Amino acid sequence: MTHKRYASSLSAGLLATTCVAGLLLQANGARAQQAAEAQAPASSTTMMQAATVAPAQSGQAAVVQRLVQQARFWMQQHQYENARQSLQSAARLAPDSVDLLEAEGEYQSHIGNRDAALDTQRRLHQAAPGSTYESQLNDLLHEQAISQPDLAHARSLAASGHSDQAVEAYQHLFNGSTPTPSLAVEYYQTLAGVSGQAGTAQDGLIRLVKANPSDFRAQLALAQVLTYQPGTRMEGLQRLQALQKYQSSAPVEAATAEKSYRQTLSWLPVTPETLPLMQKWLDAHPSDSALRTHMAEPAGGPPDKGALARQDGFKALNAGRLSAAQAAFQSALNLNAKDGDALGGLGLVAMRAGHNEEAHRYLEDAIAADPKNAAHWRPALAGMAVGEEYGSVRRLIASGQTQEAEQRLMTLARQPGQSEGATLMLADLQRSTGQTGEAERNYRAILARNGDNPIALMGLARVLMGEGQENEANALLSRLGGRYSDQVQQIEVSGIMAEAARTSDSAQKVSLLRQAMTKAPDDPWLRINLANALQQQGDSAEAANVMRPLLTSPRTPADYQAAILYASGNGNDTLARRLLAGLSPDDYSPAIRTIADEMAIKADLASRLSMVSNPTPLVREALAAPDPTGARGVAVADLFRQRGDMLHAHMALRIASTRNIDLTTEQRLAYATEYMKISNPVAAARLLAPLGDGSGTATGSAMSPDQRQTLMQLRMGISVAQSDLLNQRGDQAAAYDHLAPALQADPEATSPKLALARLYNGRGKYGHALDIDLAVLRHNPQDLDARQAAVQAAANDGKDNLAMQLAQDGVQQSPMDARSWLGMAVADRAVGHGDRTLADLRRAYELRLQQLKISRGDAIGGDETQATAPPTANPFRRDAYGHALSLGAPPGENGYSTAGSVPEISDQMLSSINGQIHTLSEDMAPSVDAGLGFRVRSGTPGMGALTEASVPIVGRIPLQAGTSALTFTATPTFLTSGHLPQTGYDIPRFGTNLFALERNLQNQNNSAEHRINTDTIGREAGVAPDVRFANNWVSADVGASPLGFTLPNVIGGVEFAPRVGPVTFRVSGERRSITNSVLSYGGMTDALTGKKWGGVVTNHFHGQVEATLGNTIVYGGGGYAIQTGHHVQSNTEVEGGLGANTLVYRNRKHEVRVGVNLTYFGYKHNEDFIYLRAGWLLLAAVLFCGNGARPVFRA
């Protein structure tokens, strides 16, 4: 439940958002409207139909329509957060608008919230049954249920040019010829490639554009389809030209429109009508020599129908539409059976379709028909001769056998005519496997022989971009002369990605990758890199948003591969399996094949686990097969980790990692990564130790760049994890020894800095910790881990206002992230708001659960560099005996056991939140407890002996979120000292018996004899009340010794214990009963005289200083006390002491300390027995007889 204090600020924030969003959305809506209108040439009836927009509306309805239109625009751009804001603004104005409801259902469907979409569908049916809006939403929901494998099959058919079969596959998915909304564009594009269906495809695309003019993808598709037919080609050109103006709002479509426009120009005959269009293009692109050559053809005259047919054929072939290409080339042959270009084109179609014999025949016929141009087709024939060899190389690469593929390519390069092609393929392979030096040498060798080879130019540019040599790379790309613009853009993007990979600054990494995304928004590998960078800086929600288009609607095999890698990396096996089902095994990369194998192993093992009570035999059986890559061991361990069974996860990794003595580098990295997932950095460090620095000196074989990067990341994580575990033990000095290598290896990395701040927190130097956390946060305000740490440090440092401000900023910035609410809980508890703290924790718990479901998604000044720079020496060690450790080093003799490092459940954050809720709920709940106490002291019965029984009844009322409490205690107490022994030695020692005996001796002849008390027992009973208040640094109470005792006393005390860094100062003053005997505690009555004496209290004043030094606590202090009682001589006490203890063992529930202390205390008077001369008081009381007799000392 959100607390009231947020109500006003939240409402104001929403209002401000609505106002700003309204302005922005109106501007963007107008831009989208202008985009649609700009693409409607006045001369074209068809175009006017496609661009027709509903008449403008006035008032509120017009605003709602514009907001809904804008939401759809954002959804098409996969910017779902912007779409959500638009829909929220519209809902405030017209929550029951059917247009809005349909758009809300579309949005909910896009983000994967099918239940909410179905609910919206029901509301829409009630509001407008049978309407177009309902039909559109029904279609969209139907699309969500479409089989992904079947959809992938249809797309594969379309990509391979089998348009007829692809259309049938699409219609099977749609249960008819009407496509679902998001698949409509690709369906009509495919339909346009079917003979006789171009008009139907055009009509379908016109309807899409008319329904949503801001759908740039549909606009582009319509323009392209119009260019396929001579009768509508000029109309298509006009549309393509209009689309080029929207570089900012639709950069991908604008760039594609420009390429399509240029390609269409080459299909046009040179006529007075077309010549101005071509010249205008040349004015803007003077280096386009191909178009200039085309324009040199004689103008005028009837077009060559055969040439036009061939042009259509090659255009369709380039687009992958094999059926259309075959029909066009056959049309040219019908006009001229000896058309060599048409025959060659048919040969290329056959080659593309895999019909090699037919291809060979067509190519030979092309050479025979036009010997002058035989050079056009001989390379294709030669390529067929070695095609199988290249095909085998590609299969080797796809299966991960890169070394054998390299050998084959080296052999192939020595064959006549294959040197350049094979060397190029070899260089590409070497570049992709991280052998950049070898790849660079091969690219340069090719360019030395053929300086204009575009593939070599681009390949070498990629290598140089990756190494940061941007100037030379750009110089190489400039030699391409404006050609291969798509590939050049990809290389430029790869350079940005390489720069991002070189930096450890998460904020800079994200900034660079976002910059690259503007250039290549459809690049799936760029998208997953950005998502991973966002996760590293703690923004999992934004990472999920970035990946959502790939996770929900992958289109290409690369989309599927990136989505599978992301889903698997986030532990979402269900999603990974669904995506794998949509990807053909032929498109599996080695990494995807590994994931597929892991999924199969997990599925098989999971199906059998339900049938056994002891999984150990199944674990051993599953790991019996060879595991050369480590994938099997990781899959088995990960299955148990996801189930929260850490015992068998450890067992699986232990078995897998010890089956062979000589583990491969791949196995060590895989097993170590999984060990880190189950929080066992010790085992991970030991596995990685033999790898050395990754250069191959230790193992005999060099690691690839990716493996070296993984090794560095693992060792960084190990150092941080070991530091945190030692910090939890209180050994900050040893923790820093482990952390220092990580701080030195990458001074810009965030996680070691935050770990250093945690060390300062553990040592009680909260100001130092806060400086570091705030410096990290100022550098990257999106880092929720840094923000949460800063909130905790500010609260620890007593800066509650700063903690609250930091926490509130986090909640406003990332309201859907559990860490924001954990920080809010810390701030709320610091200011004593218990109910709000519980609400914060419960919100964090719910959000973490959602995230797991999705992924299984006062200012401190000073120099920030100085604040976060690693210290030159260990700031937590008091001596010079520390050890310099290497990055990720295993623990030595002073290491720690793994016993305390294994979490009980798989998600530690969820477990921590649950524990905090449970603890806080108990701390905040009023409680009543009762106990039983029993105490026995030896001594003379009736005097020094004591037996005590008590039943403390305690009622507790928590205050200030459980950090303070008011306690009411009532303790029924019973005391007894036993019967006085009836001996001549003991009887005179009690009360006034000695005085009575003395009087009797003096008056032996007198018949009047003084009575002696010989039958007595010390016994007291009563109830002790007490009221106590306590918080972190002060406690005070007031009460009484048991009411009902002979001599009850008012007692109480107060203690102040402020902590400054690692030092605690204690000052106390108290008045307490001396409880060592019935006489001193409760008082007694002399039966002979009726006098009461005893009831002794001590008025004690004490001061002590305690210092925590790592695992050791040192303390020293002293005090002074005055003891008083009824009819008892007063006494004074002086005491002092020194001591120390150190931790020798700790696990999550217990700890053992060993220590020594030296104590002195002495009293002014010895008040036990007068003949004893001890320097300390056992128990003493003095009875003063009412007749002025001398005092008698009695215990």
C-alpha positions, 0 to 999 in steps of 0.5 A, a space after each residue: 500500500 502506498 503511503 499518504 505522504 506520496 499521494 500529493 507528490 505522485 498526483 502532481 507528478 502524474 499531472 505534470 507527465 500528462 501535460 508534457 506528454 500531451 504537448 509532445 504527443 500532439 507534436 509527434 501525432 502531427 508529425 505522423 499525420 504529416 508523414 502520411 499526408 506527404 506520401 499521397 501524390 495528388 495525381 494518383 487516385 490509388 495513393 489518395 485512397 491509401 492516405 485518406 484520414 478520418 476528418 478532424 474532430 473537435 474537443 476531447 474526442 480529437 485529443 483522445 484520437 490523437 493520443 491513441 494514434 500516437 500510442 500506436 506509432 510508439 508501439 510500431 517503434 517498439 517504444 512501449 513505455 512511450 506508448 503506455 504514457 500515451 494510453 494513460 493520458 488518453 484513459 484519463 480523458 475517455 476511459 471507455 473509448 472503444 478506440 482506446 480499449 482496442 489500443 490498450 489490448 494491443 499494447 498489453 498483447 505486445 508486452 506479453 500480458 495476455 491475461 490483461 489483454 483478454 480482460 480488455 477484449 471482454 470490456 471491448 465486447 461489452 462496449 462495442 460488440 461486433 465492431 471493427 475494433 473488437 475484430 482487430 483485437 481478436 485478430 491480434 490475440 489470435 496472432 499471439 496463439 500462432 505456432 512459432 515453428 509454423 510461422 518460422 516455416 512460412 517465413 523460411 519459404 518466403 525467404 527462399 523464394 517459394 512464394 506460392 508455398 509461403 502464401 499457403 503456409 501463411 493462410 494456414 496460420 490465419 485460417 483464411 486469406 485475411 492476415 492478422 495485423 502485425 503479420 499483414 505487411 510481410 504476408 502482402 509482400 510475399 503475396 506480391 511475388 505470386 503470379 497474378 496476385 500483385 493487385 490483391 497485395 496492393 489492395 491489402 497494403 492500401 487498406 493497411 496504410 489507410 487504417 494507420 497512415 503512420 505505419 511507415 513499414 506498411 507505407 514502404 511495403 506498398 511503395 516497393 510493391 507498386 514498383 514491381 509492375 510497370 503500370 504503377 512503377 512511377 507511383 511507387 517512385 513517388 511514394 519512395 521519394 516521399 518516405 526518404 524525408 523521414 530520417 528522424 521519425 523512421 530512419 530504417 524505412 527512410 534508408 530502405 526507401 532510398 535504396 529501393 528508389 535507386 534500384 527502381 531507377 535502373 529498371 526504367 527505360 531512358 525516356 524523356 519522362 524518366 530522364 529528369 528523375 535519373 539526372 536528379 539522382 545523379 546530381 545528389 549522387 555524382 559517383 553513381 557510374 552505373 546509372 550514368 552508364 544506363 542513361 547513356 542508352 538511346 532515349 525514346 522508342 519503344 522499350 525492349 520487352 525482353 530487357 524489361 523482363 530480364 530486369 524484373 527477373 534479376 530484381 526478383 532474384 536479388 529479393 529472393 523471390 525465386 518463383 517470380 524471377 523464374 517466371 520473368 526469365 521464362 517470359 524473356 525466353 519466350 520472346 527470344 529463345 537464345 537470350 543468353 542473359 535469360 538463360 543465365 538467370 534461370 541457371 542462377 535461379 536453379 543454383 539458388 534452389 539447389 538444382 545443380 544439374 539444371 543450373 549447369 545445363 542453363 549456364 552452359 546454354 547461356 554461354 553457347 547462346 552468347 559467347 561474347 558474354 561467356 565471362 558472365 557465367 563461367 565464374 558461376 560454373 566454376 563456383 559450382 565445381 568448388 561449391 561443395 567444398 565451400 559448403 563443407 567448410 560452412 558446415 564445419 564452421 556451423 558445427 564449431 569445428 573451426 580449426 578443421 575449417 581453417 585447414 580446409 580453407 588453406 588447402 582450398 586457397 592453393 587451388 587455381 582461381 580460389 586463392 582470393 575467395 578462400 583467403 577471404 573466407 579464411 580471414 573472415 573466419 579468423 576475425 570471427 574467432 578472435 584471431 585478429 592478427 592473422 585476419 588482418 594479415 590475410 586481408 592486407 595480402 588480398 588488398 596487396 593483389 587487388 586493392 579494390 576488393 570490397 570484401 577485403 576492404 570491409 573485413 580489414 575495416 572491421 578488424 581495425 574498428 575493433 582495435 580502435 584504429 578508426 582513422 585507417 578504418 574510415 579511410 578504407 571504407 571511403 575507397 568503396 565510393 558510396 557502395 555497400 552502404 548497409 555494410 558500411 553502416 554495420 561496420 561503423 556500428 561494430 566500431 561503436 560496439 567495440 568501443 563499448 566493449 573496451 570500457 568498463 564504465 557501465 554508463 558510457 557503455 550504455 550511451 555508446 550502444 544507444 548511439 549505435 542503436 540509432 544507426 542499426 535499430 534492427 541489429 539483434 546483436 546490438 540489441 542484446 549487447 545493450 540489454 546486457 549493459 543495462 543489466 550490468 548497471 542494474 536496469 533490468 526493466 529497461 533491458 527487458 524492454 529493449 529485448 521485448 521485440 526480439 522475445 515476442 516477435 523475432 523475424 530472422 534467424 539472427 533475431 531468434 539466436 539473440 533472443 535465445 541467448 538472452 532468455 537462457 542467460 536470464 534463466 528463462 528456460 520456458 521462453 528459451 525452449 519456445 524460441 528454439 522451437 521457432 528456429 530451424 536446426 539448420 540455423 543453430 550456431 555453436 552457442 545455440 546448439 549448446 543451449 539446445 543441448 542443455 535444454 534437452 538435458 534439463 527436460 530429460 532429467 526433470 521428467 525423471 526427477 518426479 519419479 524418484 525420492 533420491 536424485 543422486 543416482 540420476 545426477 551421476 547417470 546424467 553426468 556419465 556421458 562425455 562433456 567436452 564443453 562443460 555444457 552437460 555439467 552446467 545444465 544438470 547443476 543449473 536445473 537443481 539451482 533453479 529448483 533451489 536444491 543447492 546440495 545437488 547443484 554442488 554435487 553435479 558441479 563437483 562430479 563434472 569438474 573432477 571426472 577429468 584431471 586435465 579440464 579444457 579451458 572451455 570446461 573450466 570457464 563453464 563450471 566456474 560460471 555456474 559455481 558463481 551462480 550458486 554463490 561458491 566463489 572459492 570453487 570457482 577460483 580454484 577452477 580458474 587458477 590453472 588458467 593463469 593470465 589467459 595468455 597460454 603460458 600456464 595451459 599451453 594454449 592461448 585463450 580467445 579474446 572472448 574467453 579472456 574477457 570471461 576469465 577477467 569478469 569471473 575473477 572480478 566477480 570472485 574478488 568482490 564475492 570473497 570480499 563481501 563474505 569476509 566483510 560479513 565475518 567482520 574481517 575487513 582487512 582480509 576482505 580488502 586484500 581480496 578486493 584490491 586486485 579488482 580495484 587495481 585491474 579496472 579502476 573504473 569498474 563499479 562493482 569493486 567500488 561498491 564493495 569497497 564502500 561495503 567494507 567501510 560500512 562494515 568497519 563503521 566508517 559510514 561517511 567514507 562509504 557514503 562518499 564512494 556510493 554518491 560518487 558512483 551514483 553521480 557518475 551514473 544516476 541509473 545505477 540502482 545498486 549504487 543508489 541502494 547502497 547510498 541510502 543505506 550508508 546515509 541512514 547509517 551515518 544518521 543523514 536521514 533526510 539525505 537517505 529519504 531523498 535518495 530513496 524517493 528519487 530512486 522510486 520515481 526513476 525506477 518504480 518497477 524495480 525491487 531495489 528502488 523499494 528496498 532503498 525506500 524501506 531503509 529510508 522509511 525505517 530510519 525515520 521510524 515509519 514501520 508500516 511504510 517500511 513493511 509496505 515498501 518491503 512487500 512491494 519489493 517482494 512482489 516486483 522481484 517475483 514479477 521480475 523473476 517470472 519475466 527473466 526466467 525484466 544532503 549532497 556530499 562534495 569533494 573530488 569524486 575521483 579521490 573518493 572512489 580511487 582505491 587506497 594505496 594501502 590496506 585501510 583496514 589492516 593495523 599491521 604490516 603482515 597482510 598479503 598482496 593477492 592476485 585478482 580472483 585468487 583462491 583463499 589461503 590458510 586464512 580463507 573461509 569455508 564454503 559452508 556459509 556461502 551457499 544460499 538456501 533458495 535460488 534467489 538471494 534477493 527474494 530470500 533476503 526480502 522475505 527475511 526482512 519482512 518476517 523480522 520486521 513484522 516480529 519487531 513491530 508486533 506487540 508481544 507478551 512473553 513469559 519465562 521461568 528463572 531458577 537460581 541457587 547459591 551455596 552458603 549457610 542455610 538460613 543466611 548465605 544460601 539462596 534459592 530463587 525462582 522467578 517467572 518474568 512476564 514481559 509485554 513489548 510495544 515496538 516504536 519507530 519501526 521496531 528500532 525502539 521499544 517500550 517494555 513492561 515487565 512483571 516478575 513474580 519472585 520467590 526467595 528462600 535461604 533454608 533453615 538455620 542449622 541448630 548448632 552452637 556455632 550457627 545460632 549465635 550468628 543470626 540476628 540478635 541471638 548473640 545479644 540474647 545469649 550474652 544477656 542470659 550469661 550475664 543474668 544467670 541467677 536471674 529467672 528472666 531469660 532472653 528468648 533465642 530464635 532457633 527456628 527460623 527460615 529466610 523466605 520472601 515472595 513478591 512481584 517486581 514491576 519494571 518499565 523500560 524504553 530502549 533504542 539503538 543508543 539509549 536505554 532507561 528503565 524504572 521499577 522496584 524490587 519485588 513488591 511483597 518483600 520485607 524491604 522493597 526499593 525503587 530501582 532503575 537506570 539509564 545508559 547512553 551508548 553512542 557509536 562513532 565509527 568502530 568505537 562505542 562509548 558507554 556511560 551508565 547510572 543505575 540503582 539496583 538491588 544486590 541480589 546475592 542473599 535473601 537479606 540483601 535482596 528482600 530484607 529480613 525481620 528479626 523475630 526477637 526485636 521486630 527490627 528490619 534490616 537488609 534490602 541493600 541497593 547499589 548506586 552505580 556509575 560506570 563508563 566504558 570504551 569499546 573498539 571493534 578492530 576487524 574480528 577483535 573487540 577491545 574494551 576498557 572502563 571503570 566505575 564507582 558505586 555506593 551501597 546502602 540499605 536499611 540498618 546497614 552500614 554504607 559502603 563504596 566500591 571502585 572497579 575497573 577492567 580491560 579485556 579483549 575477545 576475538 572471533 574464532 568461528 561463525 556460520 549463519 546462525 552461531 559464532 564462537 569468541 575467545 577472550 581474556 579480561 583483567 578486572 579489579 574491584 575493591 570496597 572501602 569496608 569488609 562487611 561479610 564477617 568482621 574476622 574476615 579480611 578479604 578485599 572484596 564484599 561477598 554479602 554484607 549487612 549490619 544490624 543496629 540494635 535499637 538500644 544502642 548496642 554495638 553493631 554485629 556483622 552478619 551475612 
